[in-house]
Amino acid sequence: MLVLLPPSEGKAAGGSGGPLDLGTLSLSELGGARERVLDELVTLCAGDEDKAAEVLGLSAGLRGEIAKNAALRTAATRPAGEVYTGVLYDALGLASLDPAARRRAERSLLVFSGLWGAVRITDAIPSYRCSMGVKLPGLGALGAYWRAPLAEALPPAAGDGLVLDLRSAAYATAWRPKGAVAGRTATVRVLQSKIVDGVEKRSVVSHFNKATKGRLVRDLLTAGAEPSGPAELVTALKDLGYAVEASAPARSGAPWSLDVIVTEL
């Protein structure tokens, strides 16, 4: 099982690891693409601060992120699973997983990134600020930039198993599974169900969406569930107590769509 996660806007600062070594990151096929994005980002942030803030979409209160980006090559690192914070990662609770679940997490979780393309939770990276929606001056929109490198690197990483896609829309643009991999892919959204005047109303709630996805992944890892495809995933989630509605694709080679229905915030 390969689980595709979005990163978090918030990231833990500092670290006890040495400086960034791109050669140690997983998915080594992405090395050249990572080097180019890193060069562009560091150069941008070491130059005109106003331009960097505009390109990165930073408010006045986040100007400190520019200096952080400028120092990425020498900054201390920590495992990516400790760098990413926020609602999804709080609910996932990597630090409190039992040893077996932690091994499964290290094997199956892949975090997408505007800077790195995608990383494993064990990869040593510094804290940074660069979303997939950024358009770097020399490279253009990162979502489009990463498509070719990720199209080469990710099918082998997916292997013959399930791909559980929990990414937000901006990060989904960087890689869309195709062919046989797409047929083993399940995209998940979380809907809150409310009864209004006797009628059920369903809506997407951002905070609840992220928290539920984090809990869902944690529950799968803790239970040792290894679904081989979307249909088996539906069964596994129902066994874990989730209300799930699945839509099989109308054609072969297309992802399944899964709705997880929740009633309480």
C-alpha positions in Angstrom: 0.0 0.0 0.0 1.2 3.5 -0.9 -0.4 6.4 0.9 -0.1 9.8 -0.8 -0.3 12.7 1.6 -0.2 16.5 1.3 2.4 18.4 3.3 1.4 20.9 5.9 1.7 24.7 5.7 3.1 24.7 9.2 6.4 23.0 9.7 8.6 22.3 12.8 11.6 24.6 12.8 15.1 23.5 13.6 16.4 20.0 14.0 19.4 18.0 15.2 20.4 16.5 11.9 23.2 17.7 9.7 22.8 19.9 6.6 20.6 18.8 3.7 22.1 16.0 1.5 19.9 15.5 -1.5 21.7 12.3 -2.3 20.2 10.6 0.8 16.6 11.3 -0.1 14.4 8.5 -1.3 13.1 8.4 -4.8 16.6 9.1 -6.1 15.2 9.6 -9.6 14.0 13.0 -8.5 17.5 14.2 -7.5 18.1 16.4 -10.5 14.6 18.0 -10.4 15.0 18.6 -6.7 18.4 20.3 -7.2 16.9 22.7 -9.8 13.9 23.7 -7.6 16.2 24.1 -4.6 18.6 26.4 -6.6 15.7 28.5 -7.8 14.2 28.9 -4.4 17.4 29.7 -2.6 18.4 32.2 -5.2 15.0 33.9 -5.1 15.0 34.1 -1.3 18.6 35.4 -1.2 17.7 38.3 -3.4 14.9 40.9 -3.4 12.7 40.2 -0.4 9.6 41.9 -1.8 9.8 39.8 -5.0 10.3 36.6 -2.9 7.3 37.4 -0.8 5.2 38.0 -3.9 6.2 34.8 -5.6 5.7 32.7 -2.5 2.5 34.4 -1.5 3.7 35.4 1.9 2.0 37.9 4.2 4.0 40.4 6.2 3.9 38.2 9.2 5.5 35.3 7.3 8.5 37.3 5.9 10.8 35.3 8.2 10.2 32.3 5.9 12.2 34.0 3.2 15.5 34.0 5.2 14.7 30.4 6.2 14.5 29.4 2.5 17.7 31.3 1.7 19.6 29.2 4.2 18.2 25.8 3.2 21.5 24.3 2.1 23.1 24.8 5.5 20.0 24.5 7.8 19.7 21.6 10.3 17.4 18.8 9.2 15.0 16.3 10.8 13.0 13.4 9.5 10.1 14.6 7.3 7.7 12.9 9.6 8.7 15.4 12.3 8.9 18.4 10.0 5.3 18.3 8.8 2.8 19.4 11.5 -0.8 20.6 11.4 -4.2 18.9 11.6 -3.7 15.8 9.5 -0.3 15.1 11.1 -1.5 15.7 14.6 -4.3 13.2 14.0 -1.9 10.7 12.4 0.4 10.9 15.4 3.5 9.3 14.0 5.5 9.7 17.2 3.0 7.6 19.2 2.6 4.7 16.7 3.7 1.3 18.0 6.9 -0.2 16.4 5.1 -2.4 13.9 2.7 0.5 12.8 5.7 2.8 12.5 7.5 0.4 10.2 4.4 0.2 8.0 4.3 4.0 8.0 7.9 4.3 6.9 7.2 1.8 4.1 3.9 3.2 2.8 3.6 7.0 3.5 4.7 9.4 0.8 4.4 13.2 1.4 4.1 15.5 -1.7 6.0 18.7 -1.7 6.5 21.7 -4.0 10.3 21.7 -3.1 11.1 17.9 -3.0 8.4 16.4 -5.3 7.7 13.7 -2.8 9.5 12.3 0.3 9.3 9.4 2.7 8.8 10.3 6.4 12.3 9.1 7.2 14.0 11.5 4.7 16.0 14.2 6.5 14.9 17.7 5.3 15.0 21.2 6.7 11.9 23.3 7.4 11.0 25.3 4.3 8.2 27.3 2.6 7.3 26.5 -0.9 3.8 25.2 -1.9 3.0 23.3 -5.1 1.0 26.3 -6.3 4.1 28.5 -6.4 5.5 29.7 -9.8 9.2 30.0 -9.6 10.7 32.5 -12.0 13.0 30.0 -13.9 10.7 26.9 -13.6 7.1 28.1 -13.8 4.3 26.4 -11.9 5.6 23.7 -9.7 2.6 21.5 -10.1 3.3 21.3 -13.9 7.1 21.1 -13.3 6.9 18.0 -11.2 4.6 16.0 -13.6 7.3 14.4 -15.7 9.8 13.5 -12.9 7.0 12.1 -10.7 5.5 10.1 -13.7 8.8 8.3 -13.9 9.5 7.8 -10.2 6.1 6.9 -8.7 4.8 3.9 -10.7 7.7 1.8 -9.5 7.2 3.0 -5.9 3.5 2.1 -6.2 4.3 -1.5 -7.2 1.4 -3.8 -7.6 -0.5 -2.6 -4.5 -3.2 -0.1 -3.5 -2.5 3.6 -3.9 -4.5 5.5 -1.3 -4.7 9.1 -2.5 -5.4 11.6 0.3 -3.8 14.7 -1.4 -5.4 18.1 -1.7 -6.2 19.3 -5.2 -3.0 21.4 -5.6 -0.8 18.4 -4.9 -2.8 16.0 -7.0 -1.9 18.0 -10.1 1.7 17.0 -9.8 1.0 13.3 -10.4 -2.2 11.5 -11.6 -1.9 7.7 -11.7 -2.5 6.2 -15.1 -3.1 2.8 -16.5 -3.0 -0.2 -14.1 -1.8 2.0 -11.2 -4.9 4.2 -11.6 -7.1 1.1 -11.4 -5.6 0.3 -8.0 -6.0 3.9 -6.8 -8.6 5.2 -4.4 -9.2 8.9 -3.9 -10.8 9.8 -0.6 -12.9 12.8 0.4 -14.5 13.3 3.8 -18.1 14.6 4.0 -19.9 15.8 7.1 -23.5 14.7 7.3 -26.1 16.9 9.0 -29.9 16.6 9.2 -31.4 20.0 8.4 -35.2 20.2 8.6 -35.4 16.5 8.3 -33.2 16.3 5.2 -29.6 15.1 5.2 -27.1 17.6 4.0 -23.5 16.7 3.2 -20.6 19.2 3.0 -16.8 19.2 2.9 -15.3 20.8 6.0 -11.6 21.5 5.6 -10.4 21.0 9.2 -12.5 17.9 9.7 -11.4 16.6 6.4 -7.8 16.7 7.4 -8.3 15.3 10.9 -10.4 12.4 9.6 -7.8 11.5 6.9 -5.1 11.5 9.6 -7.1 9.2 11.9 -8.0 7.0 9.0 -4.3 6.4 8.0 -3.4 5.8 11.7 -6.2 3.2 12.1 -5.1 1.4 9.0 -1.4 1.3 10.1 -2.3 0.3 13.7 -4.6 -2.5 12.5 -1.9 -3.8 10.1 -4.4 -3.6 7.2 -2.8 -4.3 3.8 -5.7 -3.9 1.3 -4.6 -5.0 -2.2 -7.0 -2.7 -4.0 -9.8 -0.2 -3.6 -12.5 -2.9 -2.9 -10.4 -4.4 -0.2 -9.8 -0.9 1.2 -13.6 -0.3 1.5 -13.9 -3.6 3.5 -11.0 -2.7 5.7 -12.4 0.8 6.5 -15.8 -0.6 7.3 -14.3 -3.2 9.6 -12.6 -0.3 11.4 -15.9 1.4 11.9 -15.9 4.0 9.1 -19.0 4.8 7.1 -17.8 4.6 3.5 -19.5 5.0 0.2 -17.5 3.8 -2.9 -17.9 4.6 -6.5 -16.2 2.2 -8.8 -14.9 3.8 -12.0 -17.1 3.6 -15.1 -14.1 2.4 -17.2 -11.0 0.4 -16.4 -7.8 2.2 -15.6 -9.5 4.9 -13.7 -9.3 5.6 -9.9 -12.1 4.7 -7.5 -13.8 7.5 -5.5 -14.4 6.9 -1.8 -16.6 9.1 0.4 -16.0 8.8 4.2 -19.1 10.1 6.0 -18.8 11.7 9.4 -21.4 13.2 11.6 -19.5 14.9 14.4 -16.7 17.5 14.4 
